[in-house]
Amino acid sequence: MHDQFSKALSFNPLRTASSLTWLFYVFVLFITTFLIVFVIKLLFWMTLLVVLMALPTLTYAQIFINYIGINIDYNNQTLTQIMNITGNQLVIPIYQYCSQGGYVTVNTYLDPLSNLGITSAALIMYNGSIVSTPINYSPKYVSANVNCSLPIYGLYLSIGSYGQYPLEALVIPGSNMTYVLTQGSMNISIPLTPGLNYLFALVRVISILPARASINNYLTAQLNTEYSNINVGSLNTYAEITTYVTYSSNVEITTNGTTYIIITPYYYTSISSMQNLILLSPSRPIIMLTGAPWIKYSYSNCTPINPGIPGITPWTSYLSYSPYCSINITTMPVDITFVDTSLQKLTCNNVFITTQNGEILSLSGSVAINPAMDRVIYLVINGIRTIGIYLDSIPASALTIQLPLVTHSGITITDELGNPVDAPLYLYANGTLLMLTNNTCVYPGNYSLYTLVNGELMSLGTRSVAQDSLLTIPVFSNYTLNISIPQQCPDLDLNLLVKYSGSQYVIPLNGNLRQEVYIPNAIIGSYIQVYLVGNGTLLYQSTLLINGSKSTSNVVLNPHVIDFTPVDLLNNEIPTATLNIGSLYYEGPGKYCVPTNSSLGMVIYGSDVYIVNITGTRVFIRVWTLGNLGVKSLLIIASLLILLLIISIIIRGLSKGGGSKDKYIVIN
C-alpha cells in the first residue's frame, strides 16, 4: 500500500505531457519526411514524363529512301530511270515502248546492301491478268525480255523484306539432292551448312510425260524449259525438264505423275573470312563479285568464268577460286541533291548533315557520301538532330532526295487585305530566334513568329509554318489619340484607362480634361478601348477602330451628368440626403457624373431608402419628412396662432365688461 501510495505521489503530469509532446514531434517528423519523399518522387516522374513528351519534338521525322533502278532497252535505245518504292507492289509501265513492236528488255535492280527484295516478278496485261515468262531473277535483280505483240502493260513486282548480300563473297555449291514424286505435293527443306550462308538453289524438275509438275513461285523463277528423251533405268522416255532458281529455303512441288526432282543448293561466305575457311573436298568454290553502280573492280591473277548460275545483280561477275587472285575495289561517292516539296534545290545555311562515320557536311548544293559506309545520315537543324534519312537502296551514283523543309521563298506573306508584305520574319525554334530567309530551312510545324516593325520586334503569336503556306500579318502604324472630356466631375478622382493588344495605360487626369495618348506599333484594323474611371467606377467607355488612312483620332468621353434635387414635404432641399449609384455616393443636391450604363439609383435619408430612375438629366425626389427649415417654419406659425388666440381672448373679455352692445372695435 505504501509503494502504491508513493507511486501515486511520484506521478508528474508535466513529465507525461512532455512525453506526449515528444511523440507528437516524432509523428510530425515522420509525416513530413513521408511527404517530402512523396513530392520528390512525384517531381521525378513528372520530369520524366515531360522529357518523354518532349522527345518527339527533338526527332521530328525518319525518311526511308527505297529506290529501284530501271533500264529499258528498245529499238536500239536505252532508258535509265529511278523509281521510289512506296509500297509492297510496284508496276513498271512499258507499253509506251512497245508502240513500234518487236521486243523490249526490262532490267530492274535493287542495291545488294538493301534490306528489301523482289519476292516475285511477272508481266501484267491491260486486263489485269498475270503472265509468267522466262525471267532472269534474284531478289535484287530481274531481267525480262518482253514480246510487244502481246497486250503487255508493264512489269509487275512484289517487294518485301530480304537480307543484304555481301559485295564480295565466296560461293560454294552443295551436294545434289534427288527426290521422286509420283502424285500429290512434297515440301523440301534445303539443309543449312555450318559456317556458310544459304544463297539460292537450282531446281530441275523432270516430269515423265504426260505428267505435269509445278513449283511454288515465292522467291522462285523459271529459268528455262526443254523437252528431251531421258533414260530411266533401262527405259528411254520423253520428259519435260524445267529449271528453276529459288531463293527460299523451302520448296513445295506438286505433280500428277512421275516426277524427278534434283536440287543443287549454293552457299556463300564473305570473302574477308577466306583465310579461316575449311572447304569440303568435293566443292569447287567460286568468287562472286556482286557489285553496285558505285563499285569498280579490278583484279589480277583471276580467271573470269561462267558457272551457269544466275547473277545477283546486273554487275555480278564470277571468278574461279585461286589463292593468288588479287581484287582491288574502288568505291565511288554518291552525290545527293536535296530538294523541297516543290522540287526546288535546297541550300540551307542552318542545316548540317552528320554521317555514320562522324563526318559533318553542310547542306549547300550536292552532298557526296560513301555509299558502302554511310547508309544512314542525319539532318541537324539549328543544332538539333531533326530528320534521319535511311538509304536502304542506292541504285545509282546520283540521287535526288525530297525533304519537307520550308524556306522563306516557300511562304507567301500578305497583309489582311491580301497585299504582299516584304517584312522580315523570325521564328523561335529550339531556344533560338531564327530569321527566316531563302537560305534558312525549318521543319514544318507550329512556331512562335515575330516580325520587325518600326525597329521593334513584334510577336505574331503561334502560327503554322509549312511549304506553300499563306501567312497573313497585320500592318503596324504609330497612332495618337486626342482625348477630351467636356463635362466636369469635381467630386470624383478621374483616371483614363487605355487598353490595346494586351497592354493598358492608366493616366490620372488631375483636373486636366484633355490628354494625348501615343500608341507605338498599333495594328491597323484592330481596336482600342478607352475608359473614363471615377473613384474606381467606370463612367464612360469608347471603342476605336484603328484606320490606316490616318494616324490621329479624336476621342470625346462624355459621362452622364444628372441634377440631383432631394426635398422634404415643404419643398425644402435636404442637404443630408445621399444618392448612391453602385460604389458612388453623393450627398446633398448638386450636379453629379454617373455611369452611362446605370439606370437606377438609391436615395438614402436616415433609415429610409428610395429607388430613383437616373436615365434622365434630373433626379427630383420628395422625402416624407420635414427638414430643419420645415420644423422652424411650423414653430413660427404655431407661435403666431397662439398669439392671435390670446389677443382674441383679451378683446372678447373687454367687450363683455362695458359699453353699449352696438359698439365694436375695429382692429386694422
RALINDA-V39043 format. One record per residue. N is the residue number from 1. RES is the residue in three letters. PHI is phi in degrees with one decimal (NA if undefined). D_CENTER is the distance of its C-alpha to the mean C-alpha in Angstrom with 2 decimals. Layout:
n;res;phi;d_center
N;RES;PHI;D_CENTER
N;RES;PHI;D_CENTER
//
This chain:
n;res;phi;d_center
1;MET;NA;87.39
2;HIS;-62.4;87.71
3;ASP;-64.5;84.54
4;GLN;-63.4;82.51
5;PHE;-64.3;83.89
6;SER;-64.7;82.97
7;LYS;-63.2;79.36
8;ALA;-64.5;79.20
9;LEU;-69.3;80.47
10;SER;-81.3;77.97
11;PHE;-63.0;74.93
12;ASN;-120.3;72.77
13;PRO;-64.7;70.14
14;LEU;-65.6;68.59
15;ARG;-63.2;68.06
16;THR;-62.6;66.47
17;ALA;-62.7;64.20
18;SER;-63.0;63.22
19;SER;-63.6;62.30
20;LEU;-63.8;60.18
21;THR;-63.4;58.44
22;TRP;-61.8;57.75
23;LEU;-62.9;56.29
24;PHE;-64.0;54.13
25;TYR;-65.1;52.81
26;VAL;-62.3;52.07
27;PHE;-63.0;50.22
28;VAL;-62.6;48.16
29;LEU;-62.5;47.42
30;PHE;-63.3;46.30
31;ILE;-62.8;43.99
32;THR;-63.2;42.56
33;THR;-61.7;41.96
34;PHE;-60.6;40.27
35;LEU;-65.3;37.95
36;ILE;-63.9;37.11
37;VAL;-61.6;36.32
38;PHE;-62.7;34.20
39;VAL;-64.8;32.20
40;ILE;-63.0;31.73
41;LYS;-62.8;30.49
42;LEU;-62.3;28.16
43;LEU;-64.1;26.72
44;PHE;-61.8;26.41
45;TRP;-68.6;24.48
46;MET;-65.3;22.21
47;THR;-63.7;21.59
48;LEU;-61.7;20.98
49;LEU;-64.5;18.49
50;VAL;-62.8;16.60
51;VAL;-62.6;16.74
52;LEU;-64.6;15.58
53;MET;-70.2;12.57
54;ALA;-82.6;11.87
55;LEU;-57.9;12.44
56;PRO;-60.6;9.10
57;THR;-77.0;8.05
58;LEU;-86.9;11.33
59;THR;-121.0;11.19
60;TYR;-76.0;8.24
61;ALA;-153.4;10.36
62;GLN;-127.5;13.95
63;ILE;-112.3;15.98
64;PHE;-103.3;19.30
65;ILE;-95.9;21.90
66;ASN;-117.8;24.65
67;TYR;-104.1;27.29
68;ILE;-132.7;30.77
69;GLY;-91.0;33.68
70;ILE;-135.7;36.14
71;ASN;-122.0;39.66
72;ILE;-120.3;41.63
73;ASP;-105.9;45.36
74;TYR;-153.4;47.26
75;ASN;48.6;50.45
76;ASN;60.4;50.71
77;GLN;-122.9;47.20
78;THR;-128.0;44.15
79;LEU;-111.3;40.55
80;THR;-115.4;37.86
81;GLN;-149.9;34.19
82;ILE;-125.7;30.99
83;MET;-116.9;28.79
84;ASN;-89.3;25.34
85;ILE;-89.2;25.43
86;THR;-113.1;22.61
87;GLY;-154.1;24.49
88;ASN;-95.1;27.70
89;GLN;-135.0;29.86
90;LEU;-143.9;30.75
91;VAL;-117.3;33.40
92;ILE;-101.5;34.95
93;PRO;-67.4;36.81
94;ILE;-133.4;40.31
95;TYR;-62.0;42.25
96;GLN;-69.3;42.17
97;TYR;-89.7;44.03
98;CYS;-96.1;46.69
99;SER;-64.6;47.90
100;GLN;-102.4;51.04
101;GLY;75.6;51.90
102;GLY;79.1;52.82
103;TYR;-125.0;50.43
104;VAL;-126.1;46.89
105;THR;-103.0;45.76
106;VAL;-116.2;42.11
107;ASN;-115.9;40.92
108;THR;-129.9;37.39
109;TYR;-149.3;36.23
110;LEU;-112.0;33.52
111;ASP;-59.3;33.34
112;PRO;-63.5;35.68
113;LEU;-87.7;33.25
114;SER;-74.5;30.54
115;ASN;-93.1;29.60
116;LEU;-108.1;29.87
117;GLY;-146.2;33.14
118;ILE;-87.8;34.81
119;THR;-80.6;36.12
120;SER;-160.1;38.31
121;ALA;-144.8;39.37
122;ALA;-161.6;41.39
123;LEU;-95.0;42.20
124;ILE;-115.8;40.87
125;MET;-86.4;43.06
126;TYR;-63.4;42.30
127;ASN;-84.5;42.93
128;GLY;90.8;40.38
129;SER;-75.5;43.05
130;ILE;-103.9;42.87
131;VAL;-122.6;45.77
132;SER;-83.8;46.54
133;THR;-148.4;48.15
134;PRO;-56.2;49.37
135;ILE;-132.9;46.36
136;ASN;-79.3;46.02
137;TYR;-136.1;43.20
138;SER;-151.7;41.14
139;PRO;-61.1;37.59
140;LYS;-110.3;36.84
141;TYR;-157.3;39.17
142;VAL;-134.4;40.61
143;SER;-131.6;43.41
144;ALA;-132.8;44.92
145;ASN;-102.7;47.81
146;VAL;-102.9;47.35
147;ASN;-85.9;50.34
148;CYS;-75.5;49.43
149;SER;-73.8;52.16
150;LEU;-87.3;49.89
151;PRO;-75.8;47.22
152;ILE;-85.2;44.46
153;TYR;-91.9;40.92
154;GLY;-175.8;39.28
155;LEU;-100.4;38.71
156;TYR;-100.7;36.65
157;LEU;-123.4;34.93
158;SER;-102.4;33.35
159;ILE;-112.9;30.84
160;GLY;-148.6;30.35
161;SER;-77.5;30.12
162;TYR;-158.8;33.08
163;GLY;-67.8;34.10
164;GLN;-83.8;34.69
165;TYR;-105.0;38.19
166;PRO;-70.4;39.73
167;LEU;-70.1;40.61
168;GLU;-132.4;44.16
169;ALA;-148.9;45.86
170;LEU;-108.2;49.28
171;VAL;-99.8;49.90
172;ILE;-127.1;52.58
173;PRO;-73.9;54.00
174;GLY;-94.1;54.89
175;SER;-75.8;58.00
176;ASN;-65.8;58.41
177;MET;-118.5;57.89
178;THR;-117.0;60.13
179;TYR;-136.3;59.91
180;VAL;-125.9;61.94
181;LEU;-130.3;60.58
182;THR;-101.9;62.88
183;GLN;-161.9;60.76
184;GLY;93.8;57.26
185;SER;-123.2;54.24
186;MET;-141.0;53.82
187;ASN;-106.1;50.74
188;ILE;-113.5;51.35
189;SER;-98.8;49.34
190;ILE;-83.9;49.64
191;PRO;-69.6;50.52
192;LEU;-94.8;48.60
193;THR;-110.0;50.51
194;PRO;-56.1;49.86
195;GLY;86.0;48.56
196;LEU;-123.7;47.55
197;ASN;-109.7;44.52
198;TYR;-70.6;45.00
199;LEU;-107.3;44.54
200;PHE;-164.7;45.97
201;ALA;-141.1;49.20
202;LEU;-93.9;51.68
203;VAL;-117.2;52.98
204;ARG;-103.9;56.29
205;VAL;-110.5;57.08
206;ILE;-108.4;60.79
207;SER;-101.9;61.60
208;ILE;-77.7;65.30
209;LEU;-61.2;65.64
210;PRO;-87.4;65.32
211;ALA;-63.9;62.70
212;ARG;-130.5;59.05
213;ALA;-133.9;56.19
214;SER;-137.0;52.41
215;ILE;-127.7;49.70
216;ASN;-58.6;46.17
217;ASN;-95.5;43.98
218;TYR;-71.3;40.85
219;LEU;54.0;40.52
220;THR;-136.7;44.00
221;ALA;-140.4;45.58
222;GLN;-81.1;49.13
223;LEU;-91.9;50.83
224;ASN;-163.1;54.23
225;THR;-135.9;56.94
226;GLU;-141.2;60.73
227;TYR;-116.1;63.87
228;SER;-154.9;66.72
229;ASN;-83.2;69.84
230;ILE;-128.9;69.41
231;ASN;-99.9;71.84
232;VAL;-116.2;71.08
233;GLY;67.2;73.83
234;SER;-102.7;76.99
235;LEU;-103.2;75.43
236;ASN;-107.5;74.15
237;THR;-136.3;71.49
238;TYR;-95.0;68.97
239;ALA;-139.8;65.28
240;GLU;-99.7;61.80
241;ILE;-114.9;59.97
242;THR;-118.2;56.17
243;THR;-108.1;54.15
244;TYR;-120.5;50.49
245;VAL;-118.4;48.00
246;THR;-129.3;45.60
247;TYR;-105.5;42.81
248;SER;-96.3;42.63
249;SER;-87.7;44.75
250;ASN;-126.8;45.90
251;VAL;-122.9;48.07
252;GLU;-112.6;49.07
253;ILE;-121.0;52.15
254;THR;-121.3;53.79
255;THR;-145.0;57.32
256;ASN;-117.9;60.16
257;GLY;-166.3;62.97
258;THR;-65.7;64.10
259;THR;-139.1;61.39
260;TYR;-104.2;61.37
261;ILE;-125.6;58.12
262;ILE;-121.7;58.00
263;ILE;-114.5;54.78
264;THR;-116.9;54.45
265;PRO;-81.0;51.37
266;TYR;-126.5;50.05
267;TYR;-122.5;48.36
268;TYR;-143.8;46.89
269;THR;-143.4;46.29
270;SER;-62.1;44.63
271;ILE;-68.3;47.19
272;SER;-70.1;46.38
273;SER;-106.3;48.15
274;MET;-63.9;51.28
275;GLN;-68.7;53.54
276;ASN;-101.4;52.94
277;LEU;-88.2;53.38
278;ILE;-108.4;56.49
279;LEU;-85.8;57.24
280;LEU;-71.1;59.04
281;SER;-60.9;62.47
282;PRO;-81.0;62.31
283;SER;-78.9;58.87
284;ARG;-122.0;58.59
285;PRO;-66.9;55.22
286;ILE;-131.1;53.43
287;ILE;-85.2;51.09
288;MET;-111.7;47.97
289;LEU;-104.6;45.89
290;THR;-70.8;42.70
291;GLY;73.2;41.31
292;ALA;-159.3;38.33
293;PRO;-59.8;38.05
294;TRP;-104.1;37.46
295;ILE;-117.4;40.40
296;LYS;-120.7;43.98
297;TYR;-111.4;46.87
298;SER;-139.8;50.39
299;TYR;-143.9;52.99
300;SER;-138.8;56.66
301;ASN;57.7;59.29
302;CYS;-124.8;57.15
303;THR;-116.3;58.29
304;PRO;-66.6;55.91
305;ILE;-137.6;56.62
306;ASN;-117.9;55.68
307;PRO;-80.3;55.53
308;GLY;77.0;54.79
309;ILE;-116.6;51.40
310;PRO;-64.7;48.11
311;GLY;-88.6;45.93
312;ILE;-73.3;42.44
313;THR;-132.9;41.15
314;PRO;-62.7;42.86
315;TRP;-100.9;43.79
316;THR;-65.1;45.29
317;SER;-131.2;48.78
318;TYR;-119.1;51.30
319;LEU;-125.6;53.90
320;SER;-73.3;56.81
321;TYR;-69.3;56.45
322;SER;-151.9;58.54
323;PRO;-62.2;58.29
324;TYR;-94.6;59.19
325;CYS;-71.1;56.31
326;SER;-116.4;54.15
327;ILE;-120.9;50.66
328;ASN;-109.0;48.72
329;ILE;-119.7;45.01
330;THR;-122.3;43.13
331;THR;-97.2;39.36
332;MET;-84.5;38.21
333;PRO;-69.2;34.87
334;VAL;-104.9;32.12
335;ASP;-90.4;30.72
336;ILE;-112.1;27.01
337;THR;-108.0;25.86
338;PHE;-99.5;22.18
339;VAL;-127.2;21.22
340;ASP;-86.9;18.19
341;THR;-67.9;17.31
342;SER;-95.4;20.37
343;LEU;65.1;22.48
344;GLN;-89.0;23.27
345;LYS;-64.5;24.17
346;LEU;-94.6;21.85
347;THR;-132.2;23.56
348;CYS;-119.0;21.33
349;ASN;-82.1;23.26
350;ASN;-112.4;20.46
351;VAL;-120.3;19.49
352;PHE;-127.1;21.78
353;ILE;-115.4;22.32
354;THR;-111.7;23.75
355;THR;-105.6;25.86
356;GLN;-66.0;27.22
357;ASN;-91.6;30.47
358;GLY;88.9;28.93
359;GLU;-75.5;29.31
360;ILE;-115.1;27.11
361;LEU;-122.5;26.81
362;SER;-89.8;25.57
363;LEU;-87.9;23.49
364;SER;-140.0;26.24
365;GLY;74.9;27.90
366;SER;-86.5;28.49
367;VAL;-115.9;27.97
368;ALA;-99.3;30.73
369;ILE;-126.5;30.16
370;ASN;-89.5;32.58
371;PRO;-70.4;31.69
372;ALA;-80.5;33.85
373;MET;-112.9;32.09
374;ASP;-97.6;28.57
375;ARG;-83.6;26.91
376;VAL;-129.7;23.60
377;ILE;-127.5;22.23
378;TYR;-124.6;19.28
379;LEU;-95.8;17.59
380;VAL;-107.1;17.69
381;ILE;-109.6;15.88
382;ASN;54.0;17.42
383;GLY;84.3;18.94
384;ILE;-114.6;15.96
385;ARG;-67.2;16.02
386;THR;-111.4;12.74
387;ILE;-126.9;13.72
388;GLY;-100.7;16.58
389;ILE;-111.3;18.80
390;TYR;-103.6;21.33
391;LEU;-89.5;24.37
392;ASP;-69.1;25.95
393;SER;-142.4;28.43
394;ILE;-123.9;29.90
395;PRO;-90.5;32.58
396;ALA;-154.1;33.49
397;SER;-90.3;34.15
398;ALA;-145.3;31.61
399;LEU;-129.5;28.06
400;THR;-120.1;25.43
401;ILE;-115.5;21.80
402;GLN;-93.2;19.05
403;LEU;-118.5;15.89
404;PRO;-83.3;12.71
405;LEU;-93.6;13.44
406;VAL;-119.3;14.03
407;THR;-118.1;17.33
408;HIS;-63.0;19.24
409;SER;-68.9;21.21
410;GLY;-87.4;18.29
411;ILE;-121.0;17.76
412;THR;-98.0;20.47
413;ILE;-115.1;21.43
414;THR;-133.0;23.92
415;ASP;-85.1;25.50
416;GLU;-71.3;25.68
417;LEU;-94.9;28.69
418;GLY;89.3;26.98
419;ASN;-81.6;28.83
420;PRO;-62.9;27.22
421;VAL;-122.6;26.65
422;ASP;-99.8;27.13
423;ALA;-128.5;25.44
424;PRO;-68.4;23.86
425;LEU;-109.6;20.18
426;TYR;-125.2;18.83
427;LEU;-131.4;15.38
428;TYR;-94.8;14.91
429;ALA;-133.6;13.10
430;ASN;53.9;14.08
431;GLY;79.5;17.05
432;THR;-126.7;18.34
433;LEU;-87.1;19.03
434;LEU;-112.6;18.67
435;MET;-80.8;20.54
436;LEU;-88.2;18.89
437;THR;-124.6;21.70
438;ASN;-67.8;22.43
439;ASN;-106.1;22.68
440;THR;-115.8;19.44
441;CYS;-119.9;16.32
442;VAL;-132.9;12.71
443;TYR;-81.8;9.59
444;PRO;-60.9;7.66
445;GLY;166.8;5.11
446;ASN;-96.7;6.72
447;TYR;-132.4;9.98
448;SER;-80.4;13.38
449;LEU;-103.1;15.69
450;TYR;-137.4;19.43
451;THR;-137.6;22.38
452;LEU;-95.8;25.94
453;VAL;-131.5;28.50
454;ASN;51.8;32.17
455;GLY;79.1;31.66
456;GLU;-122.6;29.16
457;LEU;-86.4;25.41
458;MET;-108.3;24.01
459;SER;-81.0;20.65
460;LEU;-104.5;18.80
461;GLY;83.0;16.34
462;THR;-89.0;12.54
463;ARG;-127.4;11.66
464;SER;-86.5;9.14
465;VAL;-114.0;10.23
466;ALA;-149.1;10.66
467;GLN;-63.9;13.90
468;ASP;62.8;16.65
469;SER;-86.1;14.97
470;LEU;-109.3;17.52
471;LEU;-107.3;17.46
472;THR;-100.8;20.30
473;ILE;-118.4;21.73
474;PRO;-73.9;24.89
475;VAL;-101.3;28.26
476;PHE;-103.4;29.82
477;SER;-151.7;33.54
478;ASN;-82.8;35.96
479;TYR;-126.7;37.66
480;THR;-125.2;40.95
481;LEU;-109.2;42.18
482;ASN;-101.2;45.96
483;ILE;-106.3;46.52
484;SER;-131.3;49.99
485;ILE;-125.8;51.48
486;PRO;-74.3;54.81
487;GLN;-103.2;55.86
488;GLN;-86.3;57.19
489;CYS;-131.6;56.10
490;PRO;-66.8;58.55
491;ASP;-86.7;58.06
492;LEU;-122.8;54.32
493;ASP;-91.1;52.17
494;LEU;-92.3;49.87
495;ASN;-136.8;46.39
496;LEU;-99.5;43.86
497;LEU;-124.4;40.18
498;VAL;-114.4;37.75
499;LYS;-114.6;34.06
500;TYR;-157.5;31.41
501;SER;50.8;27.61
502;GLY;83.5;27.54
503;SER;-109.6;30.65
504;GLN;-143.6;34.21
505;TYR;-122.6;37.67
506;VAL;-111.6;40.79
507;ILE;-125.4;44.08
508;PRO;-68.1;47.47
509;LEU;-83.4;50.02
510;ASN;53.3;53.19
511;GLY;85.4;55.38
512;ASN;-88.2;53.76
513;LEU;-93.0;52.80
514;ARG;-133.0;51.15
515;GLN;-138.1;47.91
516;GLU;-118.9;45.71
517;VAL;-114.5;41.98
518;TYR;-103.5;39.88
519;ILE;-117.3;36.08
520;PRO;-78.9;34.33
521;ASN;54.2;31.25
522;ALA;-76.9;31.38
523;ILE;-87.4;28.97
524;ILE;-65.7;31.06
525;GLY;96.0;30.69
526;SER;-94.6;29.79
527;TYR;-119.5;32.30
528;ILE;-120.3;34.42
529;GLN;-104.3;36.17
530;VAL;-120.9;39.62
531;TYR;-123.3;41.52
532;LEU;-104.9;45.16
533;VAL;-119.4;45.60
534;GLY;-122.0;49.04
535;ASN;50.3;49.62
536;GLY;82.4;45.98
537;THR;-109.6;46.25
538;LEU;-70.2;44.49
539;LEU;-97.5;47.31
540;TYR;-157.4;45.62
541;GLN;-138.7;42.20
542;SER;-142.5;41.16
543;THR;-111.4;37.88
544;LEU;-121.8;37.72
545;LEU;-87.4;35.56
546;ILE;-76.1;35.01
547;ASN;-98.0;36.60
548;GLY;-72.4;35.85
549;SER;-82.9;39.50
550;LYS;-145.8;40.90
551;SER;-112.1;40.12
552;THR;-134.9;42.56
553;SER;-134.2;42.99
554;ASN;-101.9;45.87
555;VAL;-122.9;45.19
556;VAL;-109.9;48.10
557;LEU;-106.2;47.76
558;ASN;-114.3;50.74
559;PRO;-69.6;50.97
560;HIS;-80.2;53.21
561;VAL;-112.0;56.72
562;ILE;-120.9;59.29
563;ASP;-104.0;63.02
564;PHE;-95.1;63.69
565;THR;-132.1;67.34
566;PRO;-97.0;68.41
567;VAL;-130.2;72.19
568;ASP;-95.0;74.58
569;LEU;-68.4;77.10
570;LEU;-101.1;79.42
571;ASN;65.3;76.73
572;ASN;-93.9;76.54
573;GLU;-62.9;73.13
574;ILE;-106.0;71.64
575;PRO;-72.1;70.18
576;THR;-100.5;68.67
577;ALA;-72.6;66.57
578;THR;-113.8;62.78
579;LEU;-99.6;60.08
580;ASN;-115.3;56.72
581;ILE;-132.8;53.47
582;GLY;65.1;50.36
583;SER;-98.5;50.56
584;LEU;-100.0;53.20
585;TYR;-131.2;56.91
586;TYR;-121.6;59.74
587;GLU;-113.0;63.39
588;GLY;82.0;66.30
589;PRO;-65.3;66.66
590;GLY;160.1;64.70
591;LYS;-99.6;61.91
592;TYR;-132.1;58.47
593;CYS;-90.3;54.76
594;VAL;-127.7;52.75
595;PRO;-60.2;49.11
596;THR;-70.0;48.77
597;ASN;-95.3;46.85
598;SER;-98.9;49.64
599;SER;-120.7;52.40
600;LEU;-128.0;54.42
601;GLY;-140.3;56.07
602;MET;-125.7;58.57
603;VAL;-108.8;62.03
604;ILE;-113.0;63.23
605;TYR;-138.0;66.92
606;GLY;63.4;68.17
607;SER;-98.1;66.98
608;ASP;-97.1;66.56
609;VAL;-127.7;63.24
610;TYR;-122.1;63.12
611;ILE;-91.5;60.10
612;VAL;-128.5;60.18
613;ASN;-91.0;58.30
614;ILE;-116.4;56.91
615;THR;-74.1;55.49
616;GLY;-88.0;58.57
617;THR;-101.7;60.06
618;ARG;-134.9;62.93
619;VAL;-117.5;63.00
620;PHE;-113.3;66.64
621;ILE;-140.9;67.49
622;ARG;-102.6;70.89
623;VAL;-93.6;70.92
624;TRP;-74.9;73.55
625;THR;-164.7;75.34
626;LEU;-115.0;77.92
627;GLY;-78.0;76.99
628;ASN;-61.3;79.28
629;LEU;-67.8;80.94
630;GLY;-64.7;81.57
631;VAL;-65.1;83.33
632;LYS;-63.2;85.56
633;SER;-63.2;86.52
634;LEU;-62.6;87.50
635;LEU;-64.5;89.68
636;ILE;-65.2;91.48
637;ILE;-63.5;92.13
638;ALA;-61.8;93.39
639;SER;-62.8;95.71
640;LEU;-65.2;97.14
641;LEU;-63.9;97.78
642;ILE;-62.6;99.57
643;LEU;-62.7;101.65
644;LEU;-64.3;102.66
645;LEU;-63.0;103.54
646;ILE;-63.8;105.80
647;ILE;-63.9;107.52
648;SER;-65.5;108.14
649;ILE;-64.9;109.64
650;ILE;-61.9;111.96
651;ILE;-65.1;113.11
652;ARG;-64.3;113.80
653;GLY;-67.0;115.93
654;LEU;-65.1;117.95
655;SER;-69.9;118.67
656;LYS;-79.3;120.17
657;GLY;-80.6;122.47
658;GLY;-177.7;124.90
659;GLY;86.8;125.81
660;SER;-71.8;126.28
661;LYS;-69.9;123.81
662;ASP;-86.2;123.47
663;LYS;-86.3;122.29
664;TYR;-147.6;118.69
665;ILE;-113.4;116.51
666;VAL;-105.5;113.94
667;ILE;-105.1;111.12
668;ASN;-93.7;109.21
//
